[in-house]
């Protein structure tokens, strides 16, 4: 008897799943340009969302029957390529999926607990996921939401002062020059909101954790804002209301130009 996982129904579903994934990835693969990257990207994504608990390169390559894992490792670790075209395509596809007059742009920060001191941006800092100060990396996230469907638009790594004040540490970790300047998390969020608006993504409301909406955290005039995320945006074609996700009754509305 053929095992359940090897039966014709399961094989058919697997093929359908891979074909659907290929169709979904196509606009992103077109933006990668390099042939080897276009070949490795679907394999890497399949490894991430497929079965198996370990999502590091070597076990994923083994499950995908790639033999040597050097090519997959090169795609992730050694290949230097411009992410901007893929990020631009993500905004286009996200808007098609969930953009609209009833969509909400959610801004938040998230923490990844870490041990040691070598991972870029790691430091003792407030970890929102743990509710306390811990050794972690912190990222600013933007998610476009409509109804119950969220689509992640961006994750940007925050560099605390213990990193931005030490040039040798930044160079040793390979942090690109354009990301070595100290920025607060609200400033990072403002830059990303401007990028999303400039790309034409449709939403009617910005909502975020109250820690990212502190008026004192954003210098006057930063990215065209007057107060905080609710300030005026130079890139905005119209005003977008901004609210704290923890208290939607209170907000600083962004005025129209």
Backbone bond lengths (Angstrom), bond angles and torsions (degrees), N, CA, C in turn:
res aa  C-N    CA-C-N  psi(-1)  N-CA   C-N-CA  omega(-1)  CA-C   N-CA-C  phi
1 X - - - 1.469 - - 1.525 109.06 -
2 X 1.287 115.97 134.58 1.460 120.02 178.18 1.514 109.47 -72.70
3 X 1.349 116.65 133.29 1.462 121.25 179.56 1.514 111.53 -61.12
4 X 1.330 115.31 153.70 1.472 120.50 -177.01 1.527 111.59 -56.35
5 X 1.359 116.48 -45.28 1.456 119.78 -176.53 1.516 112.31 -71.65
6 X 1.358 116.38 -12.67 1.453 119.10 -178.88 1.528 111.43 -110.38
7 X 1.310 117.38 3.83 1.454 121.22 -176.46 1.513 111.95 -69.43
8 X 1.329 117.44 163.18 1.466 121.42 -177.23 1.514 113.46 -62.26
9 X 1.342 117.24 -33.75 1.471 119.31 179.21 1.514 110.89 -64.49
10 X 1.355 116.41 -45.88 1.448 120.36 -179.40 1.523 110.95 -66.41
11 X 1.355 117.26 -40.02 1.465 120.39 178.22 1.522 110.14 -61.34
12 X 1.338 116.44 -43.17 1.458 120.31 178.83 1.512 111.95 -61.98
13 X 1.350 115.86 -41.53 1.460 119.39 178.76 1.516 111.00 -64.74
14 X 1.346 116.28 -38.19 1.456 119.70 179.38 1.516 111.25 -63.64
15 X 1.347 115.92 -44.21 1.457 119.61 178.90 1.520 110.70 -63.35
16 X 1.338 117.52 -43.35 1.458 121.07 178.01 1.520 110.95 -59.90
17 X 1.340 115.86 -41.81 1.459 121.22 -179.08 1.517 110.72 -63.37
18 X 1.345 116.42 -43.56 1.459 119.96 -179.25 1.522 111.41 -68.27
19 X 1.329 116.38 -37.66 1.462 119.22 177.65 1.523 111.19 -65.94
20 X 1.331 116.25 -41.29 1.468 120.20 178.60 1.522 110.59 -64.65
21 X 1.347 116.61 -41.39 1.457 120.24 177.63 1.530 110.27 -61.55
22 X 1.326 116.96 -41.45 1.460 120.66 179.12 1.518 112.01 -61.25
23 X 1.353 116.12 -41.46 1.467 119.43 178.17 1.522 111.18 -65.34
24 X 1.337 116.04 -40.06 1.463 120.03 -178.76 1.523 111.45 -67.71
25 X 1.336 116.94 -36.02 1.463 121.28 -176.89 1.526 113.39 -79.76
26 X 1.328 117.80 -17.83 1.464 120.45 -170.61 1.530 114.02 -51.72
27 X 1.343 120.38 -49.05 1.477 117.71 -179.05 1.526 113.12 -62.41
28 X 1.337 116.70 -28.59 1.460 119.83 177.60 1.528 110.61 -76.10
29 X 1.327 116.90 -39.08 1.461 120.33 179.01 1.520 110.77 -64.68
30 X 1.342 116.57 -35.32 1.465 120.10 177.78 1.522 111.59 -61.29
31 X 1.327 116.22 -27.44 1.465 120.97 -179.14 1.534 112.79 -83.67
32 X 1.334 117.23 -15.32 1.463 119.73 -177.68 1.523 112.15 -75.08
33 X 1.324 116.89 -32.36 1.453 119.73 175.04 1.518 113.73 82.44
34 X 1.311 118.71 -66.38 1.454 122.82 -174.12 1.530 110.91 -68.70
35 X 1.342 116.58 134.26 1.459 121.60 -175.64 1.523 112.46 -60.96
36 X 1.345 116.92 -43.60 1.463 120.49 -178.68 1.522 111.22 -63.34
37 X 1.328 117.22 -37.29 1.465 120.49 178.34 1.528 110.33 -67.06
38 X 1.324 116.40 -40.10 1.464 119.55 178.71 1.520 111.40 -64.33
39 X 1.327 117.30 -28.48 1.459 120.61 177.96 1.525 111.83 -78.40
40 X 1.315 116.93 -40.12 1.454 121.10 -174.77 1.530 113.11 -78.79
41 X 1.321 117.39 -31.56 1.467 120.73 -175.09 1.529 112.65 -58.55
42 X 1.352 120.31 -49.52 1.478 118.76 179.19 1.525 112.53 -61.63
43 X 1.337 117.19 -34.88 1.456 120.19 178.80 1.519 110.82 -65.86
44 X 1.325 116.03 -42.18 1.464 119.70 -179.42 1.524 110.65 -65.64
45 X 1.330 117.33 -44.52 1.462 121.09 179.04 1.522 110.27 -63.52
46 X 1.338 117.40 -40.57 1.467 120.95 177.07 1.518 110.77 -59.73
47 X 1.331 116.30 -40.65 1.454 119.94 178.62 1.513 112.87 -65.32
48 X 1.330 116.25 -36.54 1.468 120.02 -178.96 1.523 112.46 -69.53
49 X 1.325 117.15 -41.38 1.463 119.80 -173.95 1.522 112.53 -99.18
50 X 1.336 117.10 -5.18 1.456 120.94 -179.89 1.521 111.98 -83.92
51 X 1.333 117.39 -173.68 1.470 121.79 -178.46 1.518 111.53 -67.87
52 X 1.335 114.96 163.57 1.458 120.75 178.64 1.509 111.90 107.12
53 X 1.324 116.08 137.44 1.466 120.73 -177.64 1.521 112.59 -81.89
54 X 1.325 117.28 -36.38 1.465 120.98 -176.17 1.522 109.89 -86.43
55 X 1.344 115.50 122.07 1.458 120.86 -175.77 1.521 112.66 -111.04
56 X 1.319 117.60 19.91 1.458 120.18 173.66 1.530 108.76 -80.10
57 X 1.334 116.66 168.25 1.458 121.36 -169.01 1.528 113.71 -60.70
58 X 1.342 117.50 -49.43 1.462 119.50 -173.45 1.534 113.52 -62.97
59 X 1.344 119.80 -49.64 1.473 117.98 178.37 1.525 113.20 -65.42
60 X 1.340 117.75 -31.79 1.465 118.72 176.76 1.518 109.97 -66.40
61 X 1.344 117.52 -42.18 1.462 120.78 179.09 1.518 111.05 -62.19
62 X 1.328 117.18 -37.30 1.465 120.82 178.43 1.526 111.01 -65.78
63 X 1.340 116.70 -42.81 1.470 119.34 179.92 1.524 111.39 -67.39
64 X 1.338 116.54 -30.79 1.459 120.82 -179.70 1.528 111.92 -85.81
65 X 1.341 116.61 -0.42 1.471 122.50 178.86 1.527 111.49 57.77
66 X 1.324 116.43 44.82 1.463 120.88 179.82 1.522 112.75 -85.48
67 X 1.326 117.09 -9.36 1.452 119.26 -173.99 1.517 109.40 76.15
68 X 1.313 117.48 -114.26 1.460 120.85 175.15 1.532 109.61 -69.41
69 X 1.339 115.44 144.39 1.462 118.46 -178.34 1.522 112.75 -102.10
70 X 1.341 117.52 10.85 1.463 121.24 -175.13 1.529 112.30 -60.16
71 X 1.340 117.05 -43.21 1.464 119.58 -176.98 1.528 111.71 -64.66
72 X 1.331 115.69 -42.93 1.458 119.54 178.89 1.523 110.31 -65.88
73 X 1.315 117.11 -39.15 1.460 121.30 177.61 1.518 110.50 -64.14
74 X 1.325 117.23 -40.88 1.467 121.01 179.48 1.530 110.62 -63.71
75 X 1.339 116.55 -39.36 1.465 120.62 179.87 1.527 111.06 -58.98
76 X 1.328 117.28 -37.38 1.457 121.58 -176.49 1.528 112.35 -90.00
77 X 1.327 116.74 -45.33 1.462 119.91 -167.03 1.520 114.64 -99.77
78 X 1.317 117.98 -33.97 1.458 119.32 -170.62 1.522 113.58 -110.88
79 X 1.311 117.02 -22.64 1.453 119.03 -177.96 1.521 111.65 -71.22
80 X 1.329 117.19 123.74 1.470 121.54 177.46 1.517 107.59 -99.00
81 X 1.340 116.60 112.00 1.450 119.97 -179.42 1.519 109.87 -144.54
82 X 1.312 114.57 157.30 1.461 122.01 -176.03 1.524 109.78 -81.23
83 X 1.328 116.12 117.78 1.459 120.28 -178.77 1.526 112.57 -80.86
84 X 1.343 117.90 -14.25 1.465 120.61 -173.60 1.532 113.51 -57.13
85 X 1.341 120.82 -44.37 1.478 119.10 179.25 1.525 113.04 -61.89
86 X 1.338 117.34 -38.06 1.465 120.39 178.75 1.531 110.21 -68.88
87 X 1.349 116.92 -40.16 1.462 120.41 178.18 1.525 110.87 -65.00
88 X 1.345 116.90 -36.73 1.461 120.67 177.48 1.530 110.93 -64.72
89 X 1.342 116.15 -40.56 1.469 120.27 178.25 1.526 110.80 -66.12
90 X 1.328 116.71 -35.75 1.463 120.55 177.65 1.525 110.66 -59.18
91 X 1.323 117.60 -41.32 1.466 120.59 178.83 1.523 110.81 -64.65
92 X 1.327 116.40 -39.73 1.470 120.42 178.83 1.528 110.52 -63.00
93 X 1.331 116.61 -48.27 1.457 120.74 -177.25 1.526 111.85 -69.06
94 X 1.338 117.06 -37.74 1.462 120.34 178.05 1.523 110.98 -63.15
95 X 1.332 116.14 -40.98 1.462 119.34 178.81 1.519 111.07 -64.39
96 X 1.331 117.19 -38.04 1.463 120.03 177.59 1.521 111.21 -64.05
97 X 1.335 116.69 -37.39 1.457 121.32 -175.87 1.522 112.79 -76.38
98 X 1.342 116.27 -49.44 1.470 118.75 -171.05 1.520 114.06 -133.88
99 X 1.326 118.49 0.21 1.455 119.55 179.77 1.517 111.71 -69.17
100 X 1.330 115.98 151.91 1.453 119.54 177.94 1.515 111.96 159.56
101 X 1.322 115.13 -179.62 1.464 120.50 -176.55 1.514 113.06 -69.48
102 X 1.337 117.71 -13.29 1.460 120.49 179.10 1.535 111.63 -112.04
103 X 1.328 117.62 12.57 1.466 121.31 178.94 1.530 110.30 -84.88
104 X 1.331 115.60 153.43 1.461 122.40 179.91 1.529 108.91 -123.67
105 X 1.323 116.44 135.95 1.463 121.64 175.08 1.524 107.90 -97.98
106 X 1.318 116.61 113.83 1.461 122.45 -176.03 1.523 109.51 -99.84
107 X 1.327 116.56 123.50 1.457 122.54 178.78 1.517 108.22 -111.48
108 X 1.324 116.38 130.66 1.458 119.34 -178.33 1.517 109.02 -152.51
109 X 1.323 116.24 171.68 1.459 120.46 170.64 1.517 108.33 -119.94
110 X 1.315 114.74 147.36 1.457 120.48 -179.63 1.511 109.56 -134.39
111 X 1.317 116.82 150.61 1.459 121.38 -176.12 1.522 110.60 -117.37
112 X 1.331 115.35 143.80 1.457 122.36 175.29 1.525 107.77 -117.97
113 X 1.326 118.87 104.60 1.464 120.68 179.89 1.531 111.21 -58.32
114 X 1.326 116.08 135.90 1.459 121.83 -177.57 1.524 109.96 -138.14
115 X 1.324 115.60 155.03 1.450 121.94 170.55 1.529 108.14 -108.13
116 X 1.324 116.74 155.50 1.447 119.75 178.51 1.512 112.51 84.17
117 X 1.354 115.30 -171.13 1.465 120.00 -174.42 1.515 113.06 -133.60
118 X 1.336 118.85 10.03 1.461 120.42 -172.22 1.524 114.43 -99.16
119 X 1.320 119.03 -24.40 1.465 120.46 176.94 1.520 109.24 -63.05
120 X 1.334 116.51 135.87 1.468 120.77 -175.14 1.526 110.99 -58.56
121 X 1.328 116.42 128.00 1.461 121.84 177.03 1.504 115.24 84.58
122 X 1.328 118.27 -4.29 1.462 119.64 -177.64 1.525 110.06 -71.32
123 X 1.332 116.05 137.58 1.467 121.84 -178.43 1.521 108.26 -172.06
124 X 1.333 117.37 160.09 1.470 118.68 170.95 1.534 108.88 -67.53
125 X 1.305 117.29 114.86 1.465 122.65 -178.63 1.523 108.37 -155.14
126 X 1.334 114.96 168.20 1.460 118.15 -177.52 1.516 110.38 -66.38
127 X 1.319 116.64 125.41 1.460 122.98 178.37 1.518 108.33 -104.52
128 X 1.326 116.72 106.93 1.464 120.62 -176.18 1.529 111.52 -61.21
129 X 1.337 117.22 -34.81 1.457 120.02 -179.05 1.521 112.49 -66.86
130 X 1.349 116.19 -26.86 1.458 120.83 -178.86 1.519 112.69 -100.22
131 X 1.351 116.13 -17.13 1.457 119.96 -178.60 1.517 113.63 72.72
132 X 1.327 117.03 24.32 1.457 120.52 -179.19 1.530 109.32 -160.38
133 X 1.330 116.31 169.67 1.456 120.63 175.24 1.523 109.58 -75.93
134 X 1.336 115.61 133.02 1.464 121.05 -178.38 1.513 108.95 -154.82
135 X 1.311 116.41 163.96 1.457 121.55 175.41 1.528 107.82 -73.47
136 X 1.331 116.98 115.41 1.457 119.29 -173.68 1.518 111.11 -162.13
137 X 1.325 115.23 169.07 1.456 123.08 165.19 1.523 107.57 -99.97
138 X 1.342 116.51 147.40 1.458 120.91 178.87 1.518 109.22 -123.27
139 X 1.321 115.87 136.43 1.458 121.25 -179.95 1.523 110.46 -125.98
140 X 1.323 115.98 144.61 1.461 122.23 172.63 1.531 106.99 -94.45
141 X 1.325 116.54 128.39 1.464 120.50 -176.53 1.519 111.50 -118.65
142 X 1.329 115.81 146.92 1.457 123.50 172.33 1.521 108.08 -124.37
143 X 1.330 116.38 127.77 1.458 121.88 -178.63 1.519 109.40 -131.29
144 X 1.319 116.93 129.25 1.459 121.93 176.11 1.523 108.10 -92.91
145 X 1.332 116.10 127.71 1.459 120.90 -173.41 1.526 109.98 -129.84
146 X 1.323 114.86 136.10 1.468 120.18 169.70 1.511 107.59 -140.76
147 X 1.325 116.24 125.57 1.455 120.06 -174.45 1.515 109.17 63.72
148 X 1.308 116.72 -124.28 1.458 121.52 179.79 1.527 111.97 -107.24
149 X 1.340 117.44 14.53 1.468 121.00 -175.89 1.526 110.12 -108.85
150 X 1.350 118.25 112.96 1.456 121.53 176.15 1.533 111.24 -101.34
151 X 1.331 116.07 144.22 1.464 121.51 173.51 1.525 107.85 -130.62
152 X 1.322 116.23 119.27 1.459 120.84 179.26 1.529 109.72 -69.64
153 X 1.344 116.55 128.23 1.458 121.32 179.02 1.525 112.94 -100.16
154 X 1.336 117.12 -33.40 1.463 118.93 -175.27 1.518 110.96 -160.94
155 X 1.324 115.10 147.29 1.466 123.85 169.06 1.523 106.68 -132.84
156 X 1.317 117.20 120.48 1.460 121.26 -177.82 1.522 109.29 -122.30
157 X 1.334 115.74 126.25 1.456 121.25 -177.34 1.520 111.04 -74.88
158 X 1.324 116.10 128.02 1.467 122.34 177.55 1.528 109.40 -86.88
159 X 1.339 116.63 133.22 1.458 121.89 176.68 1.525 109.34 -107.03
160 X 1.333 117.51 113.09 1.467 119.81 178.62 1.523 111.66 -71.54
161 X 1.322 115.28 171.05 1.470 121.42 -176.43 1.523 112.02 -59.95
162 X 1.323 117.51 -29.91 1.460 120.40 179.18 1.526 111.95 -66.09
163 X 1.321 116.97 -12.92 1.460 121.59 174.20 1.518 111.78 -102.87
164 X 1.319 117.99 -49.76 1.465 120.20 -174.48 1.517 112.84 -66.67
165 X 1.324 118.19 -20.93 1.467 121.43 -179.42 1.527 112.65 -86.70
166 X 1.333 117.64 -2.10 1.468 120.67 -176.02 1.533 109.08 -125.22
167 X 1.331 114.91 94.17 1.457 120.18 -176.11 1.524 112.41 -60.38
168 X 1.325 116.74 -41.20 1.471 119.99 -178.60 1.527 110.79 -60.88
169 X 1.324 116.25 -38.49 1.457 120.24 179.74 1.518 110.72 -66.48
170 X 1.332 117.00 -40.61 1.453 121.36 178.29 1.526 110.94 -63.70
171 X 1.335 115.85 -43.42 1.459 119.92 -179.35 1.525 111.03 -66.96
172 X 1.316 116.66 -41.11 1.457 120.91 -179.24 1.534 111.24 -63.15
173 X 1.327 116.44 -34.78 1.467 121.20 -179.93 1.525 112.56 -83.66
174 X 1.346 117.40 -8.23 1.456 120.41 179.21 1.507 114.65 76.64
175 X 1.344 118.01 26.75 1.463 121.29 178.32 1.528 108.70 -69.52
176 X 1.340 119.17 124.78 1.474 120.73 179.86 1.524 111.42 -56.43
177 X 1.323 116.56 145.83 1.464 122.22 -175.58 1.521 112.49 -54.57
178 X 1.344 116.72 -39.91 1.469 120.26 -175.71 1.521 113.05 -69.10
179 X 1.338 118.41 -10.79 1.465 121.12 -179.31 1.529 112.64 -109.26
180 X 1.328 117.40 10.81 1.460 119.92 -175.86 1.528 113.41 -89.38
181 X 1.325 117.86 -10.89 1.460 121.24 179.41 1.521 110.32 -76.61
182 X 1.327 115.48 136.55 1.468 119.91 -179.62 1.525 110.44 -64.98
183 X 1.321 116.63 131.75 1.461 122.59 175.12 1.519 108.73 -139.84
184 X 1.330 115.85 141.53 1.458 119.47 174.58 1.524 109.04 -75.74
185 X 1.313 116.39 163.12 1.462 119.89 177.75 1.531 112.01 -63.52
186 X 1.334 119.50 -40.19 1.478 118.02 175.06 1.526 112.83 -61.55
187 X 1.331 118.25 -37.04 1.465 120.18 177.02 1.523 110.94 -63.91
188 X 1.323 116.20 -39.96 1.461 120.04 177.12 1.520 110.61 -63.41
189 X 1.331 116.52 -41.68 1.466 120.71 179.22 1.522 110.94 -63.33
190 X 1.339 117.35 -41.45 1.462 121.30 179.08 1.522 111.12 -60.49
191 X 1.336 116.76 -44.35 1.460 120.32 -179.63 1.523 110.65 -61.99
192 X 1.328 116.66 -40.09 1.458 120.08 -179.55 1.529 111.60 -70.44
193 X 1.323 116.91 -37.82 1.468 119.49 177.39 1.524 110.28 -63.16
194 X 1.334 116.74 -42.14 1.461 120.12 176.95 1.531 110.98 -59.83
195 X 1.335 116.97 -40.16 1.465 121.04 179.80 1.529 110.73 -65.28
196 X 1.321 116.31 -41.64 1.468 120.98 -179.73 1.528 110.34 -65.63
197 X 1.331 116.59 -43.97 1.468 120.76 179.91 1.525 110.74 -64.39
198 X 1.345 116.80 -43.08 1.462 120.96 -179.45 1.526 111.55 -62.23
199 X 1.337 116.85 -28.73 1.462 121.19 179.71 1.527 112.31 -79.96
200 X 1.333 117.52 -6.15 1.458 120.79 177.76 1.507 115.01 85.09
201 X 1.332 117.75 16.58 1.460 120.16 178.11 1.527 109.15 -67.49
202 X 1.325 117.35 134.85 1.466 122.32 -173.98 1.526 111.10 -97.52
203 X 1.341 115.35 125.61 1.461 121.77 173.31 1.520 107.21 -159.83
204 X 1.323 116.02 160.24 1.471 118.27 -176.12 1.521 112.47 -112.11
205 X 1.346 117.99 -14.05 1.457 120.01 -173.15 1.522 110.37 -145.35
206 X 1.347 115.75 138.98 1.462 121.36 168.90 1.520 107.77 -101.18
207 X 1.322 116.91 131.38 1.456 120.90 175.68 1.514 108.23 -130.76
208 X 1.339 116.40 140.38 1.455 118.57 -178.07 1.506 112.33 -156.11
209 X 1.342 115.09 164.00 1.456 120.54 174.45 1.514 110.79 -58.82
210 X 1.315 116.70 140.87 1.461 120.36 -173.65 1.528 112.84 -59.35
211 X 1.328 117.71 -27.75 1.456 120.10 178.86 1.514 112.91 -63.14
212 X 1.348 117.10 -24.16 1.462 120.98 179.22 1.523 112.22 -89.93
213 X 1.329 117.17 -1.15 1.460 119.80 -175.14 1.516 111.87 -113.09
214 X 1.306 117.15 13.33 1.455 121.86 -179.07 1.526 109.92 -68.41
215 X 1.330 117.12 121.79 1.468 120.84 -179.25 1.522 111.75 -56.98
216 X 1.305 116.40 -34.99 1.457 120.47 -175.44 1.515 112.18 -72.59
217 X 1.339 118.20 -15.52 1.457 120.86 -173.48 1.522 113.32 -83.33
218 X 1.347 117.70 -15.51 1.449 120.90 -179.00 1.520 109.81 -117.75
219 X 1.329 118.22 119.85 1.461 120.11 179.20 1.517 111.17 -60.12
220 X 1.352 118.55 145.56 1.463 120.71 178.23 1.526 111.17 -55.71
221 X 1.318 116.31 133.04 1.454 120.86 178.19 1.512 114.53 87.23
222 X 1.328 119.12 -6.25 1.462 120.32 -179.54 1.523 109.72 -63.11
223 X 1.330 116.52 124.59 1.459 122.56 -179.40 1.532 111.34 52.33
224 X 1.330 117.61 30.64 1.455 120.73 177.95 1.506 114.03 81.69
225 X 1.346 118.85 5.06 1.464 119.42 -176.91 1.519 110.52 -87.70
226 X 1.309 117.43 147.34 1.460 122.13 179.18 1.520 112.37 -96.71
227 X 1.312 116.77 -35.31 1.465 118.83 -177.30 1.516 111.96 -124.18
228 X 1.314 118.30 -61.99 1.466 122.00 179.28 1.517 106.79 -156.43
229 X 1.323 118.49 -141.69 1.450 119.39 177.92 1.519 111.31 -65.75
230 X 1.325 116.78 -13.41 1.449 119.87 178.14 1.512 113.00 -94.24
231 X 1.343 117.19 7.67 1.455 120.13 -179.03 1.515 112.14 -78.40
232 X 1.325 116.58 -175.98 1.464 121.31 -178.71 1.530 109.71 -81.25
233 X 1.314 115.95 138.94 1.453 121.67 178.77 1.521 109.27 -109.05
234 X 1.323 116.40 130.13 1.454 119.36 177.75 1.526 111.44 -68.90
235 X 1.356 117.11 -27.96 1.461 120.56 -175.82 1.516 112.93 -87.67
236 X 1.324 117.38 -7.13 1.468 119.48 -173.38 1.520 111.27 -83.57
237 X 1.341 117.87 131.69 1.457 120.36 175.85 1.520 112.50 -74.71
238 X 1.324 117.40 -22.24 1.454 121.74 177.17 1.515 109.09 -153.35
239 X 1.323 116.41 168.76 1.452 119.75 -178.88 1.516 111.80 -72.18
240 X 1.323 116.29 145.48 1.464 122.44 176.44 1.517 107.82 -126.27
241 X 1.333 119.42 120.22 1.465 120.38 178.39 1.524 110.94 -61.40
242 X 1.338 116.26 144.45 1.459 121.66 178.88 1.517 109.33 -125.18
243 X 1.325 116.69 134.76 1.457 120.53 -178.03 1.514 110.61 -138.43
244 X 1.331 114.51 151.08 1.452 120.73 173.17 1.524 108.25 -77.36
245 X 1.329 116.26 128.85 1.460 119.66 -176.75 1.522 112.09 -64.98
246 X 1.334 117.02 -24.23 1.458 120.24 -179.90 1.522 112.76 -81.22
247 X 1.325 116.49 -15.21 1.464 119.87 -178.86 1.518 107.82 -152.49
248 X 1.327 116.93 80.83 1.454 121.13 -175.44 1.519 112.63 -67.83
249 X 1.339 116.99 -8.71 1.459 119.06 177.70 1.521 111.21 -75.92
250 X 1.347 117.63 -23.38 1.456 120.52 -178.44 1.506 110.44 -110.30
251 X 1.325 118.10 129.04 1.455 119.58 178.50 1.518 109.73 -152.85
252 X 1.341 114.48 159.19 1.450 121.83 168.43 1.528 105.57 -105.05
253 X 1.296 118.45 108.69 1.449 120.65 -178.50 1.518 110.03 -75.77
254 X 1.312 115.99 137.21 1.452 119.44 178.90 1.510 108.51 -82.92
255 X 1.335 119.09 120.75 1.457 120.33 -176.80 1.522 112.10 -71.82
256 X 1.308 115.32 149.79 1.463 119.99 174.20 1.511 109.53 -71.00
257 X 1.350 118.42 150.77 1.460 120.79 178.45 1.514 110.99 -59.78
